């Protein structure tokens, strides 16, 4: 019974010592494995995320506090504006 426990303990000590000695290369290898297919060289899909930086915001037609608005200009203050539109599946 003591021999299997000693063998497992020796293996664990060997793994810990090996990990400590080769910490840098092991970490670099693990990062390479994890990030292998994470990034793409170019954007080749047909998805259009919307306006590019510097483009004008298109006119909108919406109700705000009971009145129709067609421009976001009154809402842009000194810190800018975040516009979030949620398109419902139920029109």
Order of alpha helices (4+ residues) and beta strands (2+ residues): alpha-alpha-beta-beta
